[in-house]
Amino acid sequence: MNIRRIVLDVDKAINRPSLIDLAEAIEGVRGVEAVNISVTEIDIETVGTNVTVEGQGIDYLALVKAIEATGAVVHSIDHLVCGSRIIESIKRAR
């Protein structure tokens, strides 16, 4: 499957890894061309983030392993785009 964009809910400890360390680990995964990490919440011990990764042929298992190797944890896939091109989500009018 040609994964082009994936958005993950990732939690990390307050001190480690840093967002730069996390981005560096993700950037090293086969198929990754761009990484965006946004902090969504901060707790006493953890930081919640949305991690958006774009590229072509992103290796999902290697991506999860790279994230977990830093000490962070993947909770869920929140958005996934696959195929030969990226389709942007269009908000439906009801």
Secondary structure, DSSP 4 states (H G I P E B T S, - for coil): --EEEEEEEEEEESSSS-HHHHHHHHHTSTTEEEEEEEEEEE-SSEEEEEEEEEESS--HHHHHHHHHHTT-EEEEEEEEEESSSPPPP-PPP-
